[in-house]
Amino acid sequence: MDGHTDDDLGRRLALADAAYTPFAPFSDWLSEPVGLGPWTNAAERLADIRARTPVDAVRAALDEVRRAAAIDTGAIEGL
């Protein structure tokens, strides 16, 4: 036994409930700025790497990624 009583558990749950802050409604999100800087930087780096990589190597890498995604999808769906 862990030494906690039902009353302790009830108090801890009440404290957790009191500390909970729900997500803001989606309508509030419209005013939030969207920072695309990191995504833009990553896309530029990937484009640079792809431009310097032989077409066959890019094609092989994309085939491998697609195959892995198909296997993962099948596993998720229980196939």
ABEGO torsion letter per residue (X at the ends): XAGBBAAAAAAAAAAAAAABBBBBBAAAAAABBBBAAAAAAAAAAAAAAAAABBAAAAAAAAAAAAAAAAAAAAAAAGX
